[in-house]
Amino acid sequence: MAVYTMHEAKTNLSKIGKSLMNREEEYVIVSNNGKPYLKITLYEKKDRVKLGILKGKHEYKDEPDWFNDDITKLFENTEEELV
């Protein structure tokens, strides 16, 4: 862990970034008026969600109910109201 003043951190930002990327430091503390103000760490990308994680956890019919009267009325050009 390294500690920098606000002025030092602004001046050495690329150096701080390189030391974090090279794993020389786990994090850096920036102080303002002698008190800890910021903690700078390396951004870690999270793994993307993999497709298929819900496989087998949801049940559904193999075929939709194509002959459902309400669905048929939606696609027909009729003035009948759905009940």
C-alpha positions, -999 to +999 in steps of 0.1 A: +000+000+000+013+034-009+001+067+004+001+099-017-011+135-011-037+148-035-011+168-053+013+138-056-015+116-068-025+140-096+012+144-106+019+106-106-014+092-118+001+072-147+028+059-123+001+048-098-018+031-126+012+012-138+021+000-103-014-013-098-014-030-132+020-047-125+006-058-091+033-039-073+006-024-051-028-038-042-043-004-036-032+033-031-045+057-005-047+094-014-049+118+015-064+152+016-053+176+044-035+146+061-066+124+062-074+094+040-096+106+012-095+081-017-086+044-022-075+036-057-077+000-068-073-018-101-107-024-118-114-061-121-137-072-149-163-096-138-170-128-157-198-125-182-230-145-175-228-177-194-258-188-214-274-220-202-272-213-165-310-217-162-311-249-183-335-274-167-348-249-141-379-238-161-406-260-175-426-250-205-448-267-231-431-279-262-457-262-284-477-230-278-515-232-277-520-220-313-557-227-311-564-206-281-595-185-290-581-153-273-549-155-293-567-162-325-589-131-320-559-109-316-546-119-350-579-118-368-594-086-381-627-087-361-645-063-339-653-089-313-642-079-278-620-102-257-637-113-225 
